Amino acid sequence: MMFQENSQSNYKTEPFDPALDGDVPDARTAKWFQAVSFGFHDGTPDNEYLAKIVESYRADDRVLTGAYVPNPPGTAWDADMPVATYATMVNTMNVGGGRLLPTHLVTAVTVRPTHRRRGLLRRMITEDLSAAKSAGLAMAALTASEATIYGRFGFGAATFTRSVEIDTRERFGIAAPVSGMVEVADPEVLLNIAPRVFDQFHRRTTGSMGRQDAYRHRISGQWSEQKPEPDKSVRTALRYDDGGEVDGYVSYKFAGWDTQPFTMKVIDLVAGTDDAYLALWQYLGSIDLVERIKFPLAAMEDPLPWAMSDRRGYTVTGDEDVLWLRVLDPVKALEARSYKTDGTLTMKLTDPLGWVDGTYRLHVRGGEATVETIGNHGIADVELTVNALGSLYLGGVSALTLAAAGEIRSSGGSLKMLDDMFARPETPYCITHF
């Protein structure tokens, strides 16, 4: 059989744990990383650096999957080099009110250009999501490099962030009173402090996703953005509350003297309280010789412009979807979150993979839900795709908007009831990419 004629049945998919052989990655792990680097146009780290990444992956309990083709041509990459990659881990998602839902996270998805359109991605993702569903996980999530891919597997965009630029010249100032104090620290203190502060943020922020181990290494400057070697340009400031406890931090770096206007770039800004958030921005706005701050992960309802003495110094330069959700078990997922309004609503779900097709009756009393599965026989108040349910789940988009987009159909006042029930007082916000 010619190399170009491989069908899905000719590929072997193999899940495995990342492993070391002494002080370096074993051959299978190293080749998996090389395939991922190829897919994302990155350089492959040396084994010395790759070993650090493997240790970090092991801390996350990640499972790696490679797809392999037998008998490639002799001068091509050998049969041990995966033609497609996939990885998973489990972390918690804040579904509102501080409730944390264990969620199946999908990442590192690549398919070599020479092996596309042969069902490899469909095979890997359906086998994996099916296994996660069987394991009892109610939700899967990913952050999408390409937004056109994952809708056909039932994912819907659920959280969003904005890229902003803050003019920190004479016009900048925080009008609101700010308590506590901010002090500069050595970046490496974030190795231990950042996870604790992020936990404060995570538990108070609807839509937040727990972080993988690599975050603390990168934001502390121990790893650069591209490979695990120190980035000596990273700077750090900590915010202390009135009791002397750290409840916020910012990690940042200068863009260089050849950038006009002189610009500081925020790598990570995490605040456990609203006061901490404003105090960190007051600090950033006070840095000498800097005229602009770039922040790529601002909330859609960022309080900063409302706290500034001149909100015209706050410019939105773009927005981005972050978290995409895929409901694996509607009963567990719907019962995991709280609701604003009591009531009963019958929902008919359609699923491109067929896993959750059916009708579900949602009963809410005292903000708590019970869900009854009634098959395909009941009359539904609303009909929606599982993609729409993923988008609706955290309250990041209204049912009215999704209905206008053709993702929801309803009768009578059901659409308003759906919005009333799922509405949250805060917009979901996720600052974790994976």
Secondary structure, 3 states (H helix, E strand, C coil): CCHHHCCHHHCEEEEECCCEECCEECHHHHHHHHHHHHHCCCCCCCHHHHHHHHHHHHHCCCEEEEEECCCCCCCCCCCCCCCEEEEEEEEEEECCCCCEEEEEEEEEEEECHHHCCCCHHHHHHHHHHHHHHHCCCCEEEECCCCCCCHHHHCCEECCEEEEEEEECCCCCCECCCCCCEEEEECHHHHHHHHHHHHHHHHHHCCCCECCCCHHHHHHCCCCCCCCCCCCCCCEEEEEECCCCCEEEEEEEEECCCCCCCCEEEEEEEEECCHHHHHHHHHHHCCCCCCCEEEEEEEECCCCHHHHECCHHHEEEEEEEECCEEEECCHHHHHHHCCCCCCEEEEEEEECCCCCCCEEEEEEEECCEEEEEECCCCCCCCEEEEHHHHHHHCCCCCCHHHHHHCCCEEECCCHHHHHHHHHCCCCCCCCCCCC
